[in-house]
Amino acid sequence: MITPANVRRNTPQRYRMEAGKCAACGKVFFPPRVVCPCGSRKFKTVTLPSEGKVVACTVIRTAPRGFGDEAPYGMGIVELSDGTRILCQIADCEPERLKVGLPVSLEFRKIQEAGESGVIAYGYKAVPER
């Protein structure tokens, strides 16, 4: 049976950091696309690197429902070592330590728990390198 939870669990980019690389122009898209701006529909699946640096960031002090126990927490745009940029939470980082240029690595972690059903969603978070 296909349920929303099964669809989320079977989304490769959530669990394996898979992106689409255009066969025509070489541009990498995360999450993958169906059509490249160059017009090509041919993509190769590539695994993104897990190392990068913060290129833009902010601290969330008033969190949305479901994330209140995590506030304050960092969010940022991370540029991976291959140049791909992703938006993600920056975990295990005190707000005063969060800054542009901070070297990070991506880790697979719990993102949230879905209400009364208790379904746990996992994904990637950036963690400062030690």
Sequence and secondary structure as in RCSB ss.txt:
>XXXX:A:sequence
MITPANVRRNTPQRYRMEAGKCAACGKVFFPPRVVCPCGSRKFKTVTLPSEGKVVACTVIRTAPRGFGDEAPYGM
GIVELSDGTRILCQIADCEPERLKVGLPVSLEFRKIQEAGESGVIAYGYKAVPER
>XXXX:A:secstr
   HHHHHHT HHHHS EEEEETTT  EESS  SS TTS   EEEEE  SEEEEEEEEEESS  TT GGG SEEE
EEEEETTS EEEEEE S  GGG  TT EEEEEEEEEEEEGGGTEEEEEEEEEE  
